[in-house]
């Protein structure tokens, strides 16, 4: 059984690289987002 990913919150995706997220998860999220939304412009933000 797979454990749910802790990076998915109610309204966003958050996490620390290497702890909550890795490159594979980030790529899969990006591809899924592109597939669902289709062509267009979107904004990605981050906290420092």
VOMARKE-320137 format. One line per 10 residues: number of its first residue (from 1); for each residue x, y, z of C-alpha. Coordinates in steps of 0.05 Angstrom, whole numbers. Example, Ala and Ser with C-alpha at 12.3 -4.5 7.8 and 13.67 -1.06 7.14 Angstrom:
# residues 2
1 = 246/-90/156 ~ 273/-21/143
***
This chain:
# residues 48
1 = 0/0/0 ~ 26/69/-17 ~ 28/125/33 ~ -5/191/13 ~ 44/246/-4 ~ 48/299/50 ~ 63/353/-1 ~ -9/360/-22 ~ -47/411/20 ~ -118/436/15
11 = -103/492/-35 ~ -32/480/-59 ~ 29/435/-62 ~ 84/450/-12 ~ 145/415/12 ~ 219/413/23 ~ 262/385/-33 ~ 290/318/-13 ~ 243/311/46 ~ 171/321/22
21 = 186/327/-53 ~ 237/300/-101 ~ 251/314/-174 ~ 208/255/-197 ~ 147/279/-159 ~ 156/351/-185 ~ 160/326/-257 ~ 98/283/-249 ~ 59/340/-218 ~ 80/387/-275
31 = 61/338/-329 ~ -6/324/-298 ~ -20/398/-290 ~ -3/410/-364 ~ -47/352/-386 ~ -107/377/-345 ~ -100/452/-360 ~ -78/447/-433 ~ -40/502/-469 ~ -37/570/-437
41 = 0/612/-386 ~ 5/598/-311 ~ 47/623/-254 ~ 90/583/-206 ~ 109/616/-140 ~ 156/600/-83 ~ 173/622/-14 ~ 244/638/6
***
